[in-house]
Amino acid sequence: AQSVTQPDIHITVSEGASLELRCNYSYGATPYLFWYVQSPGQGLQLLLKYFSGDTLVQGIKGFEAEFKRSQSSFNLRKPSVHWSDAAEYFCAVEADSNYQLIWGAGTKLIIKP
Amino acid sequence: EADIYQTPRYLVIGTGKKITLECSQTMGHDKMYWYQQDPGMELHLIHYSYGVNSTEKGDLSSESTVSRIRTEHFPLTLESARPSHTSQYLCASRWGAGELFFGEGSRLTVL
């Protein structure tokens, strides 16, 4: 069965520092890959997605993610975080064209002033 | 900007009551989903619909039911609420395999 692992429950980063959030998936072929962000009291918003092609994808708010097939990973990065980036980040995969996403447990990002 | 709306945003209710969580989208999306979200946990799919008159149960066992009589509307009903139903419920929609748009959620507390 497909699964998604986000190893870090929470991460604390200083404002202005770089960020990397990890995501690993388990699936035989290349799935569709997504990162979503959830601010407190809000629904989820799509940051970026990978379907095929260039393995480095750019998203909104200055985020990017790199698909590494050999590592079954899709890590999210940002060169310099802002206090407004404090939120929970979810990685998800979609496989088998069944229109259903499998979700990671999320990583809560805390920004230190 | 997502045009998907959930009501109520917050609900506190007693055990045994019947509740309906409303979800409406104005984007004409064919697919709609209900997820249950607890703190520190992944989203669990409880119901989905691929179009009018189509509803399926998701991976997470749920005592709720849904209906999809109109494209834009996908309500979730609990016939008899229990404290174990306390959670946040997220509604989402998409067109084909496109971006999934989420509502702001309905936080349910059952006393």
Contacts between the chains, C-beta under 8 A, distances in Angstrom:
chain1	res1	chain2	res2	distance
A	4	B	42	7.4
A	9	B	40	6.6
A	32	B	97	7.2
A	34	B	100	7.8
A	36	B	100	7.9
A	36	B	102	8.0
A	41	B	104	7.3
A	41	B	105	7.9
A	42	B	104	5.7
A	42	B	105	7.6
A	43	B	2	7.4
A	43	B	4	7.9
A	43	B	90	6.1
A	43	B	92	7.8
A	43	B	102	3.3
A	43	B	103	5.2
A	43	B	104	4.7
A	43	B	105	5.7
A	44	B	90	7.2
A	44	B	92	7.7
A	44	B	100	7.7
A	44	B	102	4.5
A	45	B	2	7.8
A	45	B	102	7.3
A	46	B	99	5.0
A	46	B	100	7.0
A	49	B	99	7.3
A	90	B	42	7.5
A	90	B	43	7.1
A	94	B	97	7.4
A	97	B	97	7.2
A	99	B	31	5.8
A	99	B	48	7.8
A	99	B	50	7.0
A	99	B	94	7.6
A	99	B	97	6.4
A	100	B	45	6.2
A	100	B	48	6.9
A	100	B	58	7.6
A	101	B	43	7.9
A	101	B	45	7.9
A	101	B	100	6.7
A	103	B	42	4.1
A	103	B	43	4.4
A	103	B	44	8.0
A	104	B	42	5.8
A	105	B	40	6.5
A	105	B	41	5.7
A	105	B	42	4.6
A	106	B	40	7.2
A	106	B	41	7.8
A	106	B	42	6.9
